[in-house]
Amino acid sequence: MAKSPKNSSGRGQRDLKVKVKTARGRKLSSTLWLQRQLNDPYVKRAQADGYRGRAAYKILELDDKFRFLVPGARVVDLGCAPGGWCQVAAKRVNALGEKQGKAIGTILGIDLQEVDPIAGCEIHQLDFMEDDADDKVKEWLGGKADVVMSDMAASASGHKQTDHLRIMALCEAAAYLAFDVLEEGGTFVAKVLAGGAEGSLQQILKQRFTKVAHVKPPASRSDSSEKFVVATGFRG
Ligand SMILES: C[S@@+](CC[C@H](N)C(=O)[O-])C[C@H]1O[C@@H](n2cnc3c(N)ncnc32)[C@H](O)[C@@H]1O
């Protein structure tokens, strides 16, 4: 008899609330993905809270810890589709001026994919790895930023080391934009995958920021090697 697959908490399938039957034409990996979605408390919470995805809770939890999304902050959100991070940032930086008497912030979102409009955010469709992408972002930004955050991730190839190198290239590109546009004291947040190459980026970040931390927020799935680098206190 085949062993039952483990879920992200390491328990057997028997503990899951919703079981999904395999269907003709659906791959086992898709069935397991669907099952995980249906049993994920963050997916349910995102639907109830009106967020476009569970990723919203990752930036909420990171900001609860490091407090960089303050009213009036100018934020660049790289890899912003479908828009959960933008939704969180727009509220916290007071992009719509809802917090009376507080400074009004701005959000500039960038993604390869088209993003449905989000109140208080300026969003552009762009491949951030294009040669002149940096210049375009700087032109749209029109000045300095207080926060550069990146949740960019290329589609998984299934090859662990390739995926790691791809995400690190995206993360490094985001860091170099941050070096150009951040205001002194600013914050850089980016998704990385554990796998070796993140050490060299950390060395560079340590020279440019007063504090560099690697964090895995509770909303990041425990079976994923994803974590986030949070660099605060840009030295300019
Ligand atoms: C995990 S999703 C981001 C989720 C987003 N933070 C949210 O809360 O909705 C990763 C995104 O990175 C984007 N991405 C990957 N490579 C990119 C690139 N070269 N330029 C711009 N966006 C990219 C993908 O299109 C995808 O939408």
The ligand as a Gaussian input file, in Angstrom:
#p B3LYP/6-31G(d) Opt

LIG

0 1
 C        5.114000      35.490000      -5.317000
 S        4.585000      36.562000      -6.569000
 C        4.416000      38.081000      -5.740000
 C        3.208000      38.180000      -4.850000
 C        2.947000      39.580000      -4.376000
 N        3.955000      40.002000      -3.410000
 C        1.608000      39.720000      -3.739000
 O        1.516000      39.980000      -2.547000
 O        0.619000      39.591000      -4.454000
 C        6.063000      36.791000      -7.497000
 C        5.898000      37.752000      -8.648000
 O        7.193000      38.076000      -9.177000
 C        6.975000      38.429000     -10.515000
 N        8.257000      38.440000     -11.249000
 C        9.098000      37.404000     -11.466000
 N       10.133000      37.784000     -12.241000
 C        9.950000      39.106000     -12.505000
 C       10.670000      40.061000     -13.266000
 N       11.781000      39.724000     -13.932000
 N       10.206000      41.322000     -13.335000
 C        9.058000      41.658000     -12.694000
 N        8.316000      40.790000     -11.959000
 C        8.751000      39.537000     -11.868000
 C        6.016000      37.358000     -11.010000
 O        5.361000      37.773000     -12.189000
 C        5.080000      37.214000      -9.803000
 O        3.915000      37.951000      -9.980000

